[in-house]
């Protein structure tokens, strides 16, 4: 049985390596590939993704799984080894239902759709992207049908990103959150205490922003010998173990965009850099779920990066690196500006309070698209209407509206809910951190972020995929997952910032 177990892990490693090559092709497409290389890249991605899929569903895997699980010495395997077997079996039983040629065509369409999305976004014209998005929706329906034709296709896709997650379970978590957030937004906007938003619009040359970001990564103890930071249209992270790539984007009149997206992607990247402690190229040495991945990134960006403690520590260095640009700005004014509450168009630049409303909106659109309650052609009108209804924001054009996110062009549907799950997980994990390091804010103020980061790495990153997400968070905190901790965190933080009664 030991020999068969080792062979099973060897086959898993092969598939994982091919997937890593696939990820590098996507990274290169968005960072360094010549603009006219997209057709060739579509063929490359189709081939390599189909190859990865074929390796995942190798019939030998099934033989080995049956032999191992039915072996009389199976119980002698360690918990980690049993978890590896379970995870390989779970993935195999799902993916064997999906034809390899479909995977190749889906991936190819993703490159084509992404090219159309980039052009549509640049020209702010949804009609350019519409036919390709219609194809991507159909691909998602087929994918869901292959995996499980018996249940709601959107439940299938959510479960693919977040094992055991359903629409009903998600709604039970976010409904009380939505109610609390809407009330809190109104209170903040009505408060006499308001940030000076002109601070965030001051021009900061790109070269200075790049220096800021590199310094930020040093502060975060981020390993740039095993990672790198590049520039792209839409920030993302890819890679694993000793080769992790993070990206950001720069705007001269919005330095906070690059600063916070770098912190966000560093949260993703740091997870990938530390998740392999239980074993590289083993299922347990890979990330747990998309929701946990987003918990890492949102924790770094918001709970650390927007905290009063962080800016008390970083304020002097920030002023030093930006020269005279913010010379007249006080610490208090900067902290309030960084934590602005302002209904706005762009999800990735939304504040902590309005952010989850952006996610809830996308969740509803995806659900209705997959169940044919709405049509792709109607998305711009529906999007603009929902933005006005939910956030009170008048969308100016398609670029800042329905075309702002890259996800649908990549074929990612069912992923958006994991952002809010990440916020929920992160706030609950913070509760435990506060218990174990009561003076955590003081540690940050004095520049000892490493103590906090090491705690997070040990309790989240290094646990890998030994448990599914909800079980992992419950194991860390001793409590069932609930949005109560996020609601409390937001109430305490914004009541203090905006002097709410």
N, C-alpha and C positions, 0 to 999 in steps of 0.2 A: 504493500500500500504506500509506503514511503516513496518508492520509486515512481509510482503513478502520481502521487501528489506533486513531486518535483517536476514531473513532465507537464502536469496541468499548469503550474506556475510558469513554466518555460513558454507554453503556448500563449498564456495571458501576456507575458512580457513581449512576445513578438507583436501581438495586436497593439499593445500600448505604444511600442516604438513606431509603428506605422502611423498611429494616430498623432504622435508627436511631430512626425514629418508633415502630416496634413495640417497641423496647427501652424507650422513654420511657413507653409505655403500661403495661409491666410494672413499671417503677420506681414510677410513680404508683399502681398497684394496691396495692403493698406499703407505700408510705410515706404517701400523702396521700388516697387515694380513700375516699369514704364507705363504710361497711361494706355498705350495701345496694346499692352500685353494681356489684356483681360480675356480675350477669346482663347488664347493659348493656355492661360491659367485655368480657365473653365475645364478644359480637357484634362489638364494635370490633376486638378482637384477631383474630378469625376473618377479618374483612374485610381488615385491613391485612397480615396474614401471607400470605394468599392472593395479595394484590396484589404483595407482595415476591417471592413464588415465581414468579408469572407474568412478572415482569420479569427474573428470573434465567434463565427458559427461553424467552425471546423468540426465535422462529425466526430473527430477524435476526442473533442472536449466532452461531448455527451457520453462517450464510452468511459472515459476516465471518471467523470462525475458519478455515474452509476456504480462503477466498480468501487470507488472510494466510499461513497455513502453506504453501500450495502456490505462493506467489508467488516468482519467481526471485530477488527481492531480500531474501527472508526472513532470510538469514544476515547481512545488513547491520544487522539490529536489534541493539541492545545486549543484554547478558546480563539486565539488569533488564527490558527490554521483552519478551524471550523468556520470562522467568519469568512476567510478567503474562499473556501469551498462554497459557502452559501451565496456570497456575492457573485461569484463566477456563474453559479447555477441560475441565480435570479436574472442576471444580464443575458445569459445564453437563451433562457426560455422566452425572454421577450424578443430578442433580436433575431432568433432563428425563424420567426414568423415573417420577417421582412426580406423580400427578394434583393439580392446583391445589386442587380442592375437598377432597381428602383433607387437604392441609396446613391449610386453613382449619378443618376439623372437628377435627383433632388439636390445633390451637392453642386452639380453643374449649373442648375437653375439658380442656385444661390449666388454664384459669381455673376451671372447675367443680370439677375435682379439687383444686386448690389451696384453694378455699373449704372443701371437705369436710375436707381435711387440717388446716387451721387449727382448725376446730371439733373434730375428733377429737383433736388434740393438746391443745387447751385442756381437754377433758373426759377426756383419757387413755382414749379408747375407740376402738379400731381398727375396730370394726364400722361406724362412721360413714364411714370412709375406704375400707373394703374394696371396695364395689361400684365406686367411681370408680377405684381402683387397678387393679382387674381390667380395666376399660376401657382404662386407660393401657398396661397390658402388651400388650393386643391391638393397640392402635395402634402400639406399638413393633414388634411382630411383622410387621404389615402394612408398616410403613415399611422394615424390613430386607428384606422380601420384594420390595418395589418396587425397592430399590437393587440387590440381588443375590440372586435366589432359589436360586442354586446352592450357596451356602456356609452355614455355621452362622450363624444370625441374630445371635448375640452378637458374632461376629467382624466382622460388617457394622457393628454399632453402635460397637464399639471403634474401628474404622477411621474412622468418621465423626468421632469426637472427636480421634483421633490417627492421622493417615494412616500406613498400613503396619503398624499395630499389630495383633497377634492375641492370642488367649488363650495360645497356646503360647509366644509371644515374651515376654508379660508374666510367665507362670509361671517361665520360665527366669531372669528378672531377680529375681523376688521370693522364690523358694524358698530361695536361700542367705541372703537378707536375713531372711526369717522365722526360719530356724534360728538365726542369730546374735542376733537381737533377743530371742527367747524365752529364750535362755541369759543374755543381758545383763540382762534384766528380773529373772530369778531372783537373779542376783548382787547387783543393786542392792537388791532387797527384803530380802535376807539380810544386807546390810551393817550394821555398827554405826552408821554415819553415816546419819542420817535427817533430813529437813527437818521444821521445825516448821510443820505444816499450818495451825495456827490463824492464822498470819500472813495467809494468803490468804482467811480467812473473816471478817476484821475488816470492820465496816460502813464503807463509804465512800459518802457521799451522792452521788447522781447528778450534782448540779451540779459537784462536785469532779471526778468521773470525766470529765465533759465537758471541763472545763478541762485535765485531763491529756491527753486525746485530741487536743485542738487544739494543745497544746504539742508533743506527740509528732509531729504532722504537720509542724510547723515544723522540728523536729530532723531529720526525714526529707527536708527540702527539698521538701516536697510542695506543688504549686501549687494553692492553694485559690481562685485567681481563674479557674481552668479546671475546677475540681472542687468538690464539696461533700460534707459528711458528714451523714448522717441516721440515724434510728433505725428499726429494723424487727424483725420476729419472728426472721428468720434472715438473718444478714449476707450481703451480696452486693455485686457491682460490676457496673455497666453503663455504656454510653456509649462515646464515642471522641473522640480528637483534643482539641477545646477544650470539650467538654461531657461530663465523666466524673462519674458518681455512685457514691459508696461509702456503705455503711451498716454499722451495728454494733448491738449490743443491750446493755442495762445490767442488772446485778444488784447490789443494795446490798451483799450479802455475798459477792461474787465480783468484785472490781475487775479481776482479771486477765483475765476473759472479754472485757470491752469493750476493754481495753488491747491484748490480743493480736489480737483480731479486727479492730480498727482497723489495726493494723500489717499484718496479713495482707491486708486489703482495699486498703490503701495500696500494697502490692506489686502487686496487680492493676491498681489505678488508675494507678500510675506507668508501668506498661507501656503502657497505652492512651494516656497523655499524651505518650509519647516514640516510639511505634512508627511514627508517620507521617512520620518524617524522610525516608524514601525516596519519599514521595509520598502525600498524602491522597487517599482514594478510588481508590487503586490496590491491586490484590491484594498487591503487595510491601509496601505501607504499612499492612498489617493484621497482626494477631497470627498467629504461626506455627502454634500448636496449643494445645489445652487443657493438655497436659502442660507446655509452656513457660510458659503463663500461670500454672500452679500452681507452677512452679519459681520464678517471680518472687515470688509471694505467700509461699510457704514459706521462701524465702531471707530475705525481709524479716522475717517473723515469728520464725523459729527461729534461723537462722545469725547474723542481726544481733540481733533482739529478745530472745533468750534467752541471748545471749553474756555471759560474764563482763566482757568489755571494754565492752559497752554499758552495763551497770549500774554499772560503776566510774565511767563518765562521767555517767550520768543520776541516780545515787543522790541527790545533793544536791538537784537540782531536784525529784525525786519527793517527797522529804521536805518541801521548801518548799511545794509545792502541796497536800500532804495534811495539813499542820499537825501536830497532836499524835497523829494516828492511828497512825503508825508510828515515833514518836519513840524508842522503846526497841529498835527492830529494827536489827540490824547489817547491814552490806553482805553479809557472808558468809552470814548466815541468809536474807536476801532472795533472793540468787542461787540458793541451794539450793532454796528454796521455789518459785521461778519455774521451776526445772528438776526439779520433783518427778517421781518415777517412781511412778505409782499407777494400777493398773487401774481404769478408771472407765467410766461409761455413755456419756457424750457425746463423740462423735467430735471436734467442733469445739473441745472443751476438753481433749482428750487430750494427754499429754506426747509428746515426740518419739519415745520408745521404743515406747510402746503404740499410737501413731497408726496405723502401717501395718498392724497387726493388724485394726483397725477396717475399713480399706480392703479387705484380703484377704477379710474376712467378707462385705462387700457385693458384691465381685466374684463370689464363689461363689453368693450368692443370686440375683444378676441372671442369671448364666449358667444356673442351674437353672430360673429362671422362664421365660426365653426358650425353653428347650429342653423345657419342660413336665415337668421332673423333680420339681418341687414346685408347690404351688398357693398362690395369694395368701392364702386363708383360713387356711393353716397357718403363715403368716409369724411371728406373735407367738410361738408356741410354739417354732418353729425358731430364731428370733432369740435368745430367752432361753437356750435350750440351748447355742447356739454361743457366746454371751457367757460362759457359765459354763465351757465347754470351752476356749475360746481365751484368755480374760482372767481367768478365775476370779472373774467379777463376777456377783452375783445381781441381775438386773433387777427393779426394784420395780414398774414399771407401764409401760403402752404409751407414755406420753409420753417417758420416758427410754429407751425401747427402740426398737421398730420405727417409731415416729412421729417420731423426733427430726430427721430430715433432710427438707428440702423437695424434693429432686431428683426423686423418683419422681412427686410430684404435678405437677411441671412437664413430665413426660414424658422426663426425662433418664435414659437407661439406657446404660451403656457409658462414662459420664463418670467414675465413681468411681475406676477404675484410674489416671486421670491425676493424682490427688493423690500417689500413691506414685511415679509417674514424675517428678512435680515434685520430690519429695525426692531422687530418684536424680540427676536432671539438676543440681539445685542443689548437691549435695555435690561432684559432678564439676567444676562450674564454680568452686566454692570452691577446689579444688585448683589451678586455673590462676591464680586471683586471688592465692593465697598465693605463687605463683612470681613474679608480676609486681609484687606489693606485699608483700614479706616482712614488713614491720612493720605490716600492716593492722590488727591488734588494737591496737597502740599508737596508731595514727591515730584509731581510734574512741574509745579511752580519753581522748584529748585533745580530743574533740569534733569531729574532722575527718571526720565521716561522709560529707560531700559528696565527698571524694576516692574513697571506696569506692563510693558510689552512682553517681558519674560513670563509674567504670570499668564498673560493671554496666550502666548505660544504654548506654554505647558498645558494649560487647561482646555484649549480649543484646537490649535493647529496640530499639535503632536498627537492628538487622539485619533487623527486620520479618519478612517471609515470603520472603526470598530463598532459603532452604533449608528443607527439612522438618526436624522436630525432632531426629532422631537425627544427621542430617548437620550441623545447626547446632551441636550440642553437641560433636561430633567436630571440627568446624572451630575452635571456641573453644579446645578442650583438647588437640587433637592425639591423642586417644585414642578408641577405640570405647566406646560407652556400656556401662557395667557398674555393678552395685550395690556393687562392692568399695569405692568411695570413700565411699559412704554408711555402709557397715559400719565402715570405719576411722574415719570422723568420729565416729560414735556411740560406738565403743569408747574412743577417746582422751578424748572429752568426759566420758563418764559414769564412766570409771575414775578420772578426776581428781576429779570432784564427789563420788563415793561412796567414795573411798579404796580402790578395788579393787586387788588385787595384780596 
